[in-house]
Amino acid sequence: MAAGTSSKMCSTMARVTVFVIALGVTLQLQTALPGAQSATERLASRIQRIEDTQEIERLLLNYGRHLDARNFKAYSLLFAKDGVWSGGMGTVQGPAAIQAFMEKAIPGPNAVHNYHVLSNFVIDVNGDSATAWSRWQFVIPGPNNSAVVGQSGRYDDTLVREDGRWKFKRRVASNDIPGGGPPRDQLTK
């Protein structure tokens, strides 16, 4: 073989080798990147769920805070546009109706300084909707100005992300131990 032919053949072989290596690297990247993206997507989804859970916990706590402060405007804005509040006093839908209902049912300032204790949050997030379950206690002034639990119960919530914020789609307030306590015959069961 002539020297020129040999160098052309080496150059061609080098190009073919580089092409094969580049093709192999490209194929490896194409198969590796989808896995990397799904891991990134899974991580982003987990972080979003944690952030959503924290925002929902804040929503649940702000509910009690605004209720106790008798700030029914802020309270009503915790509900979705078609949000429903349902409890022992009745059922009402929509922020404006909820505000008017609460202002009528619980008029005036909180002069005796009663308050809600909220606890035992169980929150399940599924995209832009969620459910929550929690406990509440209503603390009132007792003998010698001591704090006494006047009532207690639970909340069953359906939540929705509306305009980027978590809101109550439906909140059901149930009294498990109403004011004055349970009937005497239930205490022995």
N, C-alpha and C positions, 0 to 999 in steps of 0.2 A: 504494500500500500504506500501511496505517496504521502509525504508529510502533510500536505494541504488537506488531503482527504481525512487523515487521522485527526487533525485539529478540528475540522468541521464536525466529524462524528462525535468527538468529545464535547464540543459546544452544544450539539443537539442533545446528547445524553444528559448534560448538565441541565439544560432547559427542561427536558422531560422529567428529570429527578425533582427539580424545583416545583414543576407543575403538580407532580404526584404528591409531594409533601404538602403543598399549599391546598390541594384538594382534600387530603386527609385531615389537615388542621381545620379546614372549613366544615367538613362533615362532623368532626368532633365538636366544634363550637355550636353547630346547629343542634346537635343532640344534647349538649350540655346546657345551653342557655335556657331552653324551655323549663328544665328542672330548676335552674337557678331562679328564673322568673317566678315559678310557682312557689318556691320557698320564700321569695321576697313578698309575693302576694299573700301567702299564708301569714307571714309575720305582720304585714300591714293590716290584715284582717283582724289578727289578734290584738294589735295595738288599738285599732278602731273600736273593738268590742270593749276593751278596758276603758277607753275614753268615754264611750257611750254609757257604760255602767256608772262611771263617776258622775257624769252629767245627770243621769237619772237619779242617783242618790241625792244630788244637790236639789233636784226638782222636788223630791219627796220631802226633804228637810225644809225647803223654802215654803212648801205648802203649809206646814205647821207654823213656821215663823210668821208668814203673812196673816194666817188665820188668827194667831194669838195677838198680833199687833192690830188686828181689825183693819188691816190694809186690804180691803176687798177688791180694789182696782188691781193691785199687783197680784193678788190671789187669783182673780178671774183670768188674768193673762197667762196663768200656768196651764190653762185648758186650750185644746185645739179649737179651731173655728166652730166645729160641730161637737165639741167635747161635752160630756155628760157627767154631772155629779149626782149621785144617788145615795141617800142615807135615811135615817129615821125621820127627818123633817120633810122628806119628799124627794122628787127627782126634777132636775132642771137641765136645760141644754143651751150651750153657747155662752161665751164669756160675759156678754152684757147681761144676759138673763141670770147667770150665776152670781154676778156682782149684786144686782138688784135683790135677788133672793136672799143672799147672805146679809146684806145691809138691813133688810126687813126682819130676818129671823134672829139676828144677833146685833141689835142696835147699840150705838154709843161706844165709848172707849172701854177698854179692859181695865176698869177701875179696881177690881179685886186681884188682879195680877195672876189669874189662872193661866195654865199653859198645857201644851201637849208634849208628851215624851214619845218619840217615834223610834222604833227599833226593829230588829229581826228582818232586815231587808233581804228578800230573795228576788233577784232580777234576772230575767232571761231576755237577751237581745237577739233579734233575728232581722238583720238588715235595718230597715227604717221603721220597724215596729218592735214592740217589746211588751212583756208582761212583768208585773211586780206584785209581790205580796209582802205585807208588813204588819206590825202590831202598833197600836197606839194606846196611850193612857192619858186621861185628862186629869190633871192635878189641880186641886182647889184648896183654898185655905181651910184648915180644920181647927179643932180646939187649940187654944193657946197659940194661935197663928202658925200652927204646924202645917206641913204639906201633906195632903191626903189624896189618894187616888179616888176620884169621884166616879169614874166610868172607865171601861177599857174595851178594846175590840180589835178589829183588823181592817185593813184596806185590801181590796182586790182591784188591781189596776190593769188597764190596757193603755199602752202608750204609743205615740206616733211621732216621728220626726217631721216637723212642719216648719218650713222656711229655715231649715238648718238647726232648729232647736227642738229638744224633746218636750212634749206636751202630753197632758192627760187626754186620751181619747174617751176613756170612761173610768171613773173612780167610784167604787162602791164602798161606802163606809158602813161597817156592821158593828153593832154593840154586842159584845159577848157577855159583858157584865154591865148592865145599864145602871144609871144613877140610883143609889139606894141598894145596890147589890142584887144578886139573884133571888128569886123566891125562896123562902125558908125551906120548902120541901126538897129543893134541888141541892141544898148544902149537905144533905145526908147521903146522897147518891154517889 
